[in-house]
Amino acid sequence: MSSPLTLTVNGVQRRFDLDDPRVTLLDLLRERLDLTGTKKGCDRGQCGACTILVDGQRINSCLALAISHDGADILTIEGVAHGDALHPVQAAFIQHDGFQCGFCTPGQIMSAIGLIREGQAGDDPERVREGMSGNLCRCGAYAGITEAVLEAHHTLNRKAEQAA
């Protein structure tokens, strides 16, 4: 017996029939929607490579059963840019060399977007490092990641002030 599921993924409503209620959001995104930017790293919630935003909150998609999120709004790395215009966090990662091999970068970017939206980034590098501590980088690009998050935080605040 299949279970119906409706998700809005990157602004597009999607309907699924799940034959297995144990399907994670990570596997659904990668295998059913071919959204492979969300990475399968440890598959245990320890590395953060699978970080996505669900209803605006950061989660490890490898630990989230898809069926538990019926009706949710999901944002993946594929939905962050607007056409050719990069999201400020993406642009800051490039500007500050916030990546090396790039495997963890989608999860880092999604976590940074969530951190900034939560109002947890601030101007303190230590606060950013703590807020991003659930995302591991095997290459050790942490200095660039921290600078990128701080820069993106300032850029997004300036845009918000100009819009107000």
C-alpha positions as CSV (number, residue, x, y, z in Angstrom):
1,M,0.0,0.0,0.0
2,S,1.4,3.4,-1.0
3,S,1.3,6.6,1.1
4,P,0.5,9.9,-0.7
5,L,2.8,12.8,0.0
6,T,2.7,16.4,-1.2
7,L,5.8,18.7,-0.9
8,T,6.6,22.1,-2.3
9,V,10.2,21.7,-3.5
10,N,12.0,24.9,-4.6
11,G,8.7,26.5,-5.2
12,V,7.1,23.7,-7.2
13,Q,4.4,21.5,-5.7
14,R,5.1,17.8,-6.1
15,R,3.0,14.8,-5.4
16,F,4.4,11.4,-4.6
17,D,3.1,7.9,-3.8
18,L,5.6,6.3,-1.4
19,D,5.8,2.5,-1.5
20,D,8.1,2.6,1.6
21,P,7.3,4.8,4.5
22,R,11.0,4.7,5.5
23,V,12.1,6.9,2.6
24,T,14.2,9.9,3.8
25,L,13.9,13.3,2.4
26,L,17.5,13.0,1.2
27,D,16.7,9.8,-0.9
28,L,13.5,11.3,-2.2
29,L,15.2,14.5,-3.4
30,R,18.2,12.6,-4.9
31,E,16.5,9.5,-6.4
32,R,12.9,10.7,-7.3
33,L,13.6,14.3,-8.2
34,D,17.2,14.1,-9.4
35,L,18.2,17.0,-7.1
36,T,21.7,15.7,-6.4
37,G,23.1,18.9,-5.0
38,T,22.0,17.7,-1.6
39,K,24.8,15.3,-0.7
40,K,24.7,11.9,1.0
41,G,27.8,12.1,3.3
42,C,27.6,10.1,6.5
43,D,23.9,9.2,6.2
44,R,23.8,9.5,10.0
45,G,23.2,13.2,10.6
46,Q,26.8,13.9,11.6
47,C,28.3,15.7,8.7
48,G,25.7,18.2,7.5
49,A,26.3,17.6,3.8
50,C,22.6,16.9,3.4
51,T,21.4,20.1,5.0
52,I,18.2,21.6,3.5
53,L,15.6,24.0,4.7
54,V,12.2,22.6,5.6
55,D,9.6,25.3,6.3
56,G,12.6,27.7,6.7
57,Q,14.4,25.6,9.3
58,R,17.7,23.8,8.8
59,I,17.5,20.0,8.9
60,N,19.7,17.0,8.1
61,S,17.6,15.4,5.3
62,C,19.2,12.0,5.9
63,L,17.5,11.8,9.2
64,A,14.1,13.1,8.1
65,L,11.4,10.7,6.9
66,A,9.7,12.2,3.9
67,I,6.2,11.1,5.0
68,S,6.7,13.1,8.2
69,H,6.9,16.3,6.2
70,D,3.7,16.1,4.1
71,G,2.7,19.6,3.0
72,A,6.2,21.1,3.8
73,D,8.0,23.7,1.9
74,I,11.5,22.5,1.0
75,L,14.4,24.5,-0.2
76,T,17.5,22.8,-1.6
77,I,20.7,24.2,-3.1
78,E,19.1,24.0,-6.6
79,G,16.4,26.5,-5.6
80,V,18.7,29.1,-4.0
81,A,19.9,31.1,-7.1
82,H,17.5,33.1,-9.2
83,G,18.4,32.2,-12.8
84,D,22.0,33.3,-13.3
85,A,21.9,35.6,-10.2
86,L,23.6,33.8,-7.3
87,H,22.2,34.1,-3.8
88,P,24.4,36.4,-1.7
89,V,25.6,33.4,0.3
90,Q,26.7,31.6,-2.8
91,A,28.5,34.7,-4.1
92,A,30.2,35.2,-0.7
93,F,31.4,31.5,-0.7
94,I,33.1,32.2,-4.1
95,Q,34.5,35.5,-3.0
96,H,36.0,34.1,0.2
97,D,37.1,30.7,-1.1
98,G,34.7,29.0,1.3
99,F,35.2,25.6,-0.4
100,Q,37.9,23.4,-1.7
101,C,36.7,20.0,-3.0
102,G,33.1,21.3,-2.9
103,F,31.4,18.2,-1.6
104,C,30.2,19.8,1.6
105,T,29.5,23.2,0.0
106,P,25.8,22.8,-0.8
107,G,25.1,21.8,2.8
108,Q,27.3,24.6,4.1
109,I,25.4,27.1,2.0
110,M,22.0,25.9,3.0
111,S,23.1,25.9,6.7
112,A,24.5,29.5,6.3
113,I,21.2,30.7,4.7
114,G,19.3,29.1,7.6
115,L,21.7,30.6,10.2
116,I,21.3,34.1,8.7
117,R,17.5,33.8,8.5
118,E,17.4,32.7,12.1
119,G,19.2,35.8,13.1
120,Q,22.1,33.7,14.5
121,A,24.9,34.9,12.3
122,G,25.7,38.4,13.8
123,D,29.1,40.0,13.5
124,D,31.0,37.5,15.7
125,P,33.1,34.9,13.9
126,E,32.9,32.6,16.9
127,R,29.1,32.8,16.9
128,V,29.2,31.9,13.2
129,R,31.6,29.0,13.8
130,E,29.3,27.7,16.5
131,G,26.2,28.1,14.4
132,M,27.8,26.2,11.5
133,S,29.4,23.5,13.7
134,G,27.0,20.8,12.4
135,N,28.5,21.1,9.0
136,L,31.9,19.4,8.5
137,C,34.5,20.3,5.9
138,R,37.1,17.6,5.4
139,C,39.2,20.0,3.5
140,G,39.3,22.5,6.3
141,A,38.0,25.6,4.5
142,Y,36.5,26.9,7.8
143,A,38.2,30.3,7.7
144,G,36.7,31.0,4.2
145,I,33.3,29.6,5.2
146,T,33.2,31.9,8.3
147,E,34.2,35.0,6.3
148,A,31.6,34.1,3.6
149,V,28.8,33.8,6.2
150,L,29.8,37.1,7.8
151,E,29.9,38.8,4.4
152,A,26.6,37.4,3.3
153,H,25.0,38.4,6.6
154,H,26.1,42.0,6.0
155,T,25.0,42.0,2.3
156,L,21.5,40.6,3.2
157,N,21.1,43.2,6.0
158,R,22.0,46.0,3.7
159,K,19.5,44.8,1.1
160,A,16.8,44.5,3.8
161,E,17.5,48.1,5.1
162,Q,17.4,49.4,1.5
163,A,14.1,47.7,0.9
164,A,12.5,49.1,4.1
